[in-house]
Amino acid sequence: MKKYIIIILAIVSVKVSAQQIYSTSQFSENLYSINPAVAGNLEYNPLIMTFKEFWSGINNAPQLNSLGVHTSLTERVGLGGKAFSYSAGLTNKSGIEATYSYNLPISGSEDGPKIAFGLSGFLYQYKLKKDQIKMEDQNDNAIAFSSEKLIVPDASFGTYLFGKNYSAGIAVSQLFNRKINMLNKDYLELKQVRHYFLHGDYKYDINENYSVKGSLLVKYIEAGQIQSDITLKGIFYNVAWAGVSFRTSDAVSVLVGVTKNRFALGYAYDIAMSDVRKYSRGSHELMLIYILPSNFSKRNSLFGDEPTVRLGI
């Protein structure tokens, strides 16, 4: 019985909060996951794999899996793509994303700050695991007349300002505000509400070996919810980092990571501050980055003879 109570609580918490897009604790190393304008506008072209287990210790707790890639096609054009799956109890949301971005120099110099614009198209699939629902009345109309799968198109748009050691951006997701009637509209109607993301970061170089980077992410949901992530981390010899992150009314995270040539591995442990802490041992997040070959020699030269992931730049 406790198992199904927890599952129901997980679903209800998502419905009440209207938070339908979850950002990761290591968002500053994967800005493309929240802003399509980032695609192709980093100093490297990454392939990023992310796995997150929310609320460890609770049966059927939410899990997030994603695989994303973006690259510069020309000096101005970037392309990206992503596949993801988010499961919570008896529901699953998976999808694919395709992205186009275009950047312009602000100062007229290619070495100066630039502003980019990006647009993504999505296809979401919602799935309800009806065969796992335990009901006293198996003929309950809310279940009997519900759909098991539903495919929905959507889109996101963003802008991204970036220069040496700093960046800022704003993006909006779920532009279409679509209604999702998995359990028909007479019993339960779920609406895709718009999510707005405002993000920024700045890196201060103490010397050639040590740097400090601060990052901010503010998420506003049209249902009326605001959440902020504030992150501070140290970067050591451009091969390792460690830091902490605070997410308002949710969790405190500990972040660590290392790089080697074309690879980077990051880990985050979230310590819950909400009521779920009574049942959970925290959340675990793993991120693996591989740097793809670049189209431009000037970008390759950033890595020298032995390409290195230069995270935090």
C-alpha positions in Angstrom: 0.0 0.0 0.0 2.8 2.4 0.9 4.3 1.9 -2.6 1.2 3.1 -4.3 0.7 6.0 -1.9 4.2 7.2 -2.8 3.5 6.8 -6.5 0.3 8.8 -6.2 2.0 11.5 -4.2 4.7 11.8 -6.8 2.1 12.3 -9.6 0.1 14.7 -7.5 3.2 16.8 -6.6 4.0 17.2 -10.3 0.4 18.2 -11.1 0.1 20.7 -8.2 3.4 22.4 -8.8 2.9 22.4 -12.6 6.7 21.8 -13.0 6.7 19.7 -16.1 10.3 20.4 -17.2 13.0 19.5 -14.7 16.4 21.2 -14.9 19.5 19.3 -13.6 21.8 20.3 -10.8 24.7 20.5 -13.3 22.8 22.9 -15.6 25.8 25.2 -16.1 27.7 22.4 -17.9 24.7 21.6 -20.1 23.0 24.9 -20.9 21.7 23.5 -24.2 19.2 21.4 -22.1 17.4 24.7 -21.2 18.2 27.1 -24.0 18.2 26.2 -27.7 20.3 29.3 -28.6 23.3 27.6 -26.9 23.5 25.0 -29.7 26.8 25.3 -31.6 27.9 28.4 -29.6 30.4 26.9 -27.1 34.2 26.6 -27.5 33.6 22.9 -28.1 31.0 20.6 -29.6 29.7 18.3 -26.9 27.8 15.0 -26.8 26.2 14.9 -23.3 24.6 12.0 -21.5 22.7 12.6 -18.3 21.1 10.3 -15.8 19.3 11.5 -12.7 17.5 9.4 -10.0 15.3 11.6 -7.9 14.5 10.7 -4.3 16.6 7.6 -3.8 15.0 5.0 -1.5 11.5 5.6 -2.8 10.0 2.9 -5.0 9.1 4.2 -8.5 10.6 7.6 -7.8 11.2 9.8 -10.9 14.1 9.2 -13.2 15.5 11.3 -16.0 17.6 10.1 -18.9 18.8 12.3 -21.8 21.3 12.2 -24.6 22.0 15.5 -26.4 24.5 16.8 -29.0 25.1 20.2 -30.6 27.7 21.5 -33.0 28.7 24.5 -35.1 27.8 24.0 -38.7 29.3 27.3 -39.8 30.7 30.4 -38.0 27.1 31.6 -37.6 24.9 28.5 -37.6 24.6 25.9 -34.9 22.6 22.6 -34.9 21.5 20.4 -32.1 19.4 17.4 -31.1 18.3 15.6 -28.0 16.4 12.5 -26.9 15.1 12.2 -23.4 12.8 10.2 -21.1 11.3 11.2 -17.8 9.3 8.7 -15.7 7.4 9.3 -12.5 5.4 6.5 -11.0 2.8 5.4 -13.5 3.6 8.0 -16.1 6.4 8.5 -18.6 7.2 11.5 -20.8 9.8 10.9 -23.6 10.6 12.9 -26.7 13.0 14.1 -29.3 14.2 17.7 -30.1 15.8 19.3 -33.1 17.5 22.7 -32.9 18.6 25.5 -35.2 20.6 28.5 -33.9 22.1 31.6 -35.4 24.6 34.0 -33.8 25.7 37.6 -34.6 28.7 39.6 -33.3 27.7 42.6 -31.2 30.9 44.7 -31.4 31.6 43.9 -35.1 34.5 41.7 -34.1 34.5 37.9 -34.3 36.5 37.8 -31.1 34.1 40.0 -29.2 30.7 39.2 -27.5 28.0 37.6 -29.6 24.3 37.1 -29.3 22.6 34.0 -30.6 18.9 33.0 -31.3 17.7 29.4 -31.2 14.5 27.5 -32.0 13.7 23.9 -31.2 10.9 21.7 -32.3 9.8 18.8 -30.1 7.8 15.6 -30.3 6.6 14.4 -26.9 5.1 11.0 -26.1 3.1 10.6 -22.9 2.5 7.1 -21.7 0.2 6.0 -18.8 1.0 2.5 -17.4 -2.6 1.4 -17.1 -1.7 -2.2 -16.5 0.1 -1.2 -13.2 -2.8 0.8 -11.8 -4.4 -0.9 -8.8 -8.0 0.2 -8.4 -10.8 -1.1 -6.1 -13.1 -0.6 -9.1 -11.4 -1.8 -12.2 -14.1 -0.3 -14.4 -13.5 3.2 -13.1 -14.3 5.5 -16.0 -11.3 7.7 -15.4 -9.1 4.7 -16.2 -11.3 2.7 -18.6 -11.7 5.6 -21.1 -8.2 6.9 -20.8 -5.4 6.7 -23.4 -2.2 4.8 -22.9 -0.1 6.8 -25.3 -0.3 10.3 -26.7 2.1 12.1 -29.1 2.2 15.9 -28.9 4.3 18.5 -30.8 5.8 21.6 -29.2 8.5 24.2 -29.5 11.0 26.3 -27.5 12.8 29.6 -28.3 15.8 31.2 -26.7 18.4 34.0 -26.9 22.0 33.7 -25.6 24.6 36.4 -25.0 28.2 35.2 -24.6 31.7 36.5 -24.4 35.0 35.8 -22.6 34.3 34.3 -19.2 30.6 35.2 -19.1 27.2 34.3 -20.6 23.5 35.1 -20.1 20.4 33.9 -21.7 16.6 33.6 -21.6 14.4 30.8 -23.0 10.8 29.7 -23.1 9.7 26.1 -23.5 6.3 24.5 -24.2 5.3 27.4 -26.4 2.1 25.8 -27.6 0.4 25.5 -24.2 -1.2 22.2 -25.4 -3.8 20.3 -23.4 -2.9 16.6 -22.6 -6.0 14.5 -22.1 -4.5 11.1 -21.0 -7.4 10.7 -18.6 -10.2 12.2 -20.6 -11.3 15.8 -20.0 -14.3 14.8 -18.0 -12.0 13.4 -15.2 -8.5 14.9 -15.5 -7.1 17.4 -17.9 -3.4 18.3 -17.9 -2.2 21.4 -19.6 1.4 22.0 -20.9 2.2 25.4 -19.3 5.1 27.6 -20.5 8.3 27.5 -18.6 10.7 30.5 -18.7 14.4 30.2 -18.0 16.7 33.0 -17.1 20.3 32.0 -16.7 23.8 33.6 -16.4 27.3 32.8 -15.3 30.6 34.4 -14.8 34.1 32.9 -14.3 36.8 34.7 -12.4 40.4 33.6 -13.0 42.4 33.8 -9.8 45.5 32.7 -11.7 46.4 30.3 -14.5 45.6 27.3 -12.4 42.6 28.3 -10.3 39.2 29.8 -11.2 35.9 30.4 -9.5 32.6 30.3 -11.4 29.2 31.5 -10.3 26.0 30.4 -12.0 22.3 31.4 -11.7 19.2 29.8 -13.1 15.8 31.3 -12.5 12.8 29.3 -13.6 9.3 30.8 -13.8 6.2 28.7 -14.6 3.0 30.3 -15.9 1.1 28.4 -13.2 2.7 30.8 -10.8 5.8 29.0 -9.5 9.3 30.5 -9.3 12.4 28.5 -8.5 16.1 29.5 -8.5 19.4 27.7 -8.6 22.5 29.4 -7.3 25.8 27.6 -7.9 29.4 28.4 -6.9 32.3 26.1 -7.8 36.1 26.1 -8.0 37.9 24.9 -11.1 41.4 23.5 -10.6 44.0 23.3 -13.4 41.1 23.1 -15.9 40.9 19.4 -15.1 38.7 19.2 -12.0 35.9 21.1 -10.3 34.0 21.0 -7.0 31.2 23.2 -5.7 27.8 23.6 -4.1 24.4 24.6 -5.4 21.2 25.8 -3.7 17.8 25.3 -5.2 15.1 27.3 -3.4 12.5 25.3 -1.4 14.0 22.1 -2.8 17.6 21.0 -2.3 21.2 21.6 -1.6 23.6 19.9 -4.1 27.3 18.9 -3.9 29.0 18.9 -7.3 32.3 17.3 -8.4 33.8 16.5 -11.7 37.0 15.7 -13.7 38.2 16.0 -17.3 40.6 13.9 -19.4 41.3 14.8 -23.0 38.0 14.7 -24.8 36.0 13.4 -21.8 34.4 14.9 -18.7 32.6 13.2 -15.9 30.4 15.1 -13.4 28.4 14.0 -10.4 25.9 15.8 -8.2 24.2 14.7 -5.0 21.1 16.5 -4.0 20.1 16.7 -0.3 16.3 17.3 -0.2 15.0 20.2 2.0 11.3 19.5 1.3 9.1 17.0 3.1 10.3 14.2 0.8 13.5 14.1 2.9 11.6 12.0 5.4 11.4 9.2 2.9 14.4 9.8 0.6 18.2 9.4 0.8 18.7 12.2 -1.7 19.0 12.4 -5.5 21.9 11.3 -7.7 22.9 12.8 -11.0 25.6 11.6 -13.4 26.8 13.5 -16.5 29.2 12.3 -19.1 30.5 14.6 -21.9 32.5 13.7 -25.0 33.9 16.4 -27.2 33.3 15.9 -31.0 35.7 16.9 -33.7 35.3 20.6 -34.7 34.7 22.0 -38.2 37.0 25.0 -37.5 40.7 24.9 -36.9 40.5 27.9 -34.6 38.3 25.9 -32.3 40.5 22.8 -32.5 43.5 24.9 -31.5 41.8 25.6 -28.1 42.6 22.1 -27.2 46.1 21.8 -28.6 47.6 18.5 -29.7 45.7 16.7 -26.9 42.1 18.0 -27.0 40.8 18.7 -23.5 37.3 19.5 -22.2 37.6 23.1 -21.0 34.6 23.2 -18.7 33.7 26.3 -16.9 34.9 28.6 -19.7 
